Amino acid sequence: ILRPRTTSMTEPAPAPLRKTPLNARHRASNARMVPFAGWDMPVEYSGVTNEHMAVRTRAGLFDVSHMGEIEIAGKDALAGVQHISSNDASRLAIGQAHYAALTTPDGTFVDDMLVYRMAASHFLLVVNATDIEKDYNWIAAQIKSVGEAACVDSSSRYALIAIQGPAAREVLQPLTGIDLNALKYFWFADGEVASALATVSPTGYTGEDGFEVFCRPNQADQVWQALLEAGRSADVIPCGLAARDTLRLEAAMRLYGNDIDETTSVLEADLGWTVGWKKPAFVGHERLREQKEKGVTRKLVGFEMVDRGIARHGYPVVRNGETIGVVTSGTQTPFVKKAIGMAYVPMDLTAPGSEFDVDVRGRASKARVVPLPFYKRPK
């Protein structure tokens, strides 16, 4: 007789999945839910292609409340951020943000993050959902040496909703007193959205115009519903993680755990523009300066498939029968309508037009290096 498997006394029960403040709304809307980074998240609502094309042509709405928020404050908060981050936070004005790497001593990635300067001595770091605890522990340990600065994992204080696409501005503007036309890319402003206290930032992870709205968890549903209602005439739809991934790939935005991690340096990832080279020191600066001077032996490139076949994450990259790398991200995307991907390859294969093979389920399929990003939104 087959009996249901029970958890042994020595085997810990799996931790229950965490839920964003919009979980009940996703389920009521018949989203397909999946476990992701310990969260119960919507992977799709109406299909990846439909959601992807909505963002490229109109607008889509994303729940990204699973992302982590870590705050650093105190008299020496700037020194703390400067120490842990690749980028130069001293150049940020209050109300401005930038993209940066949270670096290891080897110049590789503990994570990537957005850094918001909330006040002269107060910064908000937005980090990946998979790495919140790891990042917090790393940051707390690193900033001990800088003086008066403390960090707090304040993720539970925030819900985060992204509206992305060419219609995003016209949908959001009637719901807020913030002048969105005056809000420059990577700046942010405090105000209200749908009568909820909010911080609005023209940022995102899709390659489109759009905004991310920070609000209190208990007001997330009213903001979400108001955005869908305001976007009805533009046919704005809710979108899941799957479309977010295909959109960010077309825009060549790196994904931690795939394209960047603790084995890949900031320069190998072709993100040298996120390094504040004029800063005197930061974690990993010696290694990155050495790589800048001597060069790296490999670099992340974008490629299109020449032969039939779709290159997916983990597929070997091959030259003359020898494995020389691995596909970090890859799929057939809806808007560019090509099989595309990214991979780390030796420097002599990084020029556009260079060719190599991808082992697609045991078959060598030709791929060609192309400039990144694969998609750039119209001006």
N, C-alpha and C positions, 0 to 999 in steps of 0.2 A: 504494500500500500504506500503510495506516495504521500508524504506529509509536507506541509509548507515548511520552508526553511526558517529556522528561528535564529536569532542573533545569540551567539554564545556569550557567556558571562565575561569572557576576556576580550570580546570584540566590541569596541564602542559603537553605539548606535549612531548612524549618520546624523549630523546636525540638521535641524529643520531649515528649509530654504527661507531666506529672508525675503520680505515683501516690501516693495516700494509703496508709498501712499496711494498710488493709482492702481494697485493690484486688483481690487474689486472692480474697478472701471474696465480694466482690460478683460477680465473674465466675463463681465456682463456684456461686453462688446464682441464676444466669441473670438478673441485673439487666440492663436495657438501658442501655448505657454511651454517654456523649456527651462531646465535648470541652467543657469549661467553664472559662473563665479560665485556660487553660493546663493544666488538670487533666483526667484521665480519670475522669469521675464518673458514678455511677448516676442516671439521670433518673427511672426508675421500676422497680419490681419486679413488682407485681401489678396495676398500673393506677392512675392518678391518683385517681379517685373512691374506689376501695377503700382506698387508703392515707390519703387525706384523712379519710374517715369513721372509719377506725381511730383516728386521733389525736383526733378530736372525741368519740368514744364509748368508746374503750378506751386504747390507747397505741400509738405508733409509734416506731421506732428510726431515727435519722439519723446518717450519717457526715458530720461537718462539719470533718474534719481539714484541709480545704483552707483554712480560715480562717487569717489571719495572727496571730502573737503577737509583739509588740514590747515589750521591757522597758526601763524607765527606772529607773536607780538612781544613788545617790550622795548626798552631803550636801545638794545642792540639787535633788534629784529632784522634790520637791513644787513648787518654783518652776518647774521645767521643764514639768511637767504643767499647772500653772495657766496658763502662757504659751500653750500650744498648744491647750488645750481650752476649749470654751464653758462647761462646767459647773464647779462649784466643788469641786475635789478636796480642799480643806482640810476639808470637812465629812464626808469618808469616814473611818470608823474602820478600823483594821486588820481585814481580813476582810469588808469591805463593797465593793460595786461600784455603778457607775451608768452610765447611757447619756449620751453626749456627742457633740458635733460636733467634728471636727478642722477648724478654721476657717481660711479665707483672710483676707487683709486686708480684703476686701469683705464679710466676714461670711457667705460661702458655704461650701460643703463641699469640703474636700480629701477627706474621707471621714466616715462615722459610725463610732462605736466604743463598746465597753464598756471601762470603766476599773476595774481591780481594784487595791485597795490591799493589797499582800502584806505590807508592813512599813512602818514610819514613813517610810523613804526608799527604797522599792522599789515600783514600780507595773508592772502588766501591762496592756497595751492589746491588745484583740482587734479586728482590723480585717478588712476584706473581702478575699477571695482575689484579686480583680482588681487590688487597689491596694497590695499588700504592699511592693513595691520603691519605688513612688512615695511612699507614706506614710513609710517608713523614711527615705528621703532628705530629705523635708520636715522630719520631726521632728528628725533629726540636725542639719540646718542651723539650725533655729529655736532649739534649746536651747543652742547654743554661747554665747549671750549671758547665760545665767542663772547661770553659775558652775560648781560641781562636780556635773555630771550627765552620764551617758553613756547612750546607747541602744544596744540590741542587737536584731537580728532573730533571735529565738529560735524561729521557727516550726517548724524541723526537730526541736525538742526535745519537741514536743507532738503527741499525737493528741487529737481532740476528738469525743466521742460524745454525742448528745442523745437522751434518752428523754422523749417529750412526750405528754401526755394525762392524763385523770382517773385512770388506773390506774398512772401512773408511779411514784408514791410506794410503793405496795404491792409493785411489782415490784422496785424498787431496794433497798428497806430490808433484805431478808434478805441482800443481798450486801455490806453495809457496816456498820461499827460506828458510823458517823456517825448521830446522832439526826436524821433528816430532819424530824421534826415540830418540832424546835427551831430548824431552819434557816429563817430568815425570807427572804422574797423579796428578791433582790439582795444576799444575804449569801453567804458560801462557807466551806467547811471542808476541811481536809486530813485524809486518812485512807487507807483501802484500799477498793477495790471489786473483788470477786472475786479477792482476794489480790494485787491490783496497786496500787501507790502511786498515789493519785489526789487531785485537788481536785474537789469537788462543789459546783455552784452552781445554785440554783433559778432559772434563767434560760432563755430560749429565744426562738424566732422564729416561734411558731405561734399565740400567743394563748391557749394552754392552760397548766395546771399542768404542770410538768415540770422536768427537771434536765439540766445539761450537765456532762459528766465529762471532765476533763483527765487524761490519763495518758501514760505513756511509749509511744512508737511501737511498741516491741517487745512491749508488753503489750496493745495495742489489740484484737487478735483474741480474747484470752481474756476481755476485758471484754465485747466485742460478743456473743460466743457465750453467755456467762453470762447476760446480760440477755435474750437471746432465749429461753434455757431457762427462766429464772425467770418470764418472761412468757407461757409457753406456755398456762397455764390461763386467762389473760386474753386470749388470742389476739392477743398483741403481734406486729406484723409489721415487717419492714424497709421503709423508705420512701426515696424519691428526691427529687431537686431539684424536680421538677414539683409534687409535693404540698406541699413546703415553701413554694413560691411561692404556691399557691392559699390555703394556710392563713394565711400572713403577710398576704395581701391582705384576707381576711375580717377580720383583726385590725387592718387599716389600718397595718401596720408598713411604714415607708418602705424602698425598695430603692435603694441607691446605683447610679447610672447610669440609673435610670428616674425615680424620684420626687424624688431629690435629687442634686445634682452641683455643679460649680463655677460654675454659672449661677444657682443657687437659694439664697436666703439662709435662715438658720435660722428667721427669723420668717415668711418667705413659705411655708415648709414647715409652718407652724403647730406648731413645736417650741420655742416660746419658753420652755417649762418646763425645757429643757435648758441654759438660760443662767444662769450665776451672776452676777446683776445687781449683787450687792454686792462682787464682786471688783473691785479697783482697775483692772486692765487685763488684756487677753489679745489675741491676734491677732484682729483684726476687731471689737474691742469698740466702737470709735468709730462704725463704720457701723451696727452693730446698735443702739446707743443712739439714734442718729439715726432709725433706722426705728421704734424703739419710741415715740419722741416724736412724729414726724410721721406715722407710719402707713405701711403698704406699699400698693402699687397693685394687687397680686394676691395670692392665697393658694391653697394646695392644699386642695381639697374632695373629699369623697366623693360619688358619685352612683349612682343606680340607673337603668337603662333603663326608660322608660315604654313606648316603642314596641318592637316586636320587633327584635332585633338585638343583637349582642355588641360592645361597645366594646373595642378592643384597643390596646395600646401603640402610640403614633404616630398614631392617628386624630385628625383635626382636630376641635376644638371650635368650634362656629359659633353666632353670634347674628345674626339678620336677614341671613343670607347672607354675613356677614363672619367670617373665621377669627379667633378671639380667644384660642385656646389649643390645647393638645394633650393627648390622653389619655396619662398617664404610666404607669399600670398598669390593666389591665382584662381581665375574662373572665367566664364563667359559673361560679360556684363551687358545689361539691357540697353544702355544708351549708346555706347560706342559700337556695340554689336560685334565685338571681337573677343577672341580668347586672349586674355592679357595676364600678366603676372609680374612679380618682382623676385629677384634672386641676387645673392652675393656671388660675384664672379671675379676671376683674376683681372688685374688692371688692363691687360692687353685685350680684353673682351668688352671693355666698358664703353667704347665709342659707338654712337648710333650707327647702325648698319652691320655691326658685328653679329656673327651667327654662332649658335651652339645648338645642341640637342637637349630635349627634355625627355626623360624616360617616362612615357605615358603608358602605364600598365604593361611594361615589357617591350614597348615599341619606341624606337628612337624617332622623335618628331622634331622637325627643325623649328627654331625660334630665332627672332631677330631683335636686337636691342633698339629701342626707340627712346626719344627724349621723354622726360617726365614733366608734368603730369600727363596722363592719357587724355584727360578731359580738363579744359579750362573754361570757366563760365564766361559768357559774352559780357563785354564791358557795358 
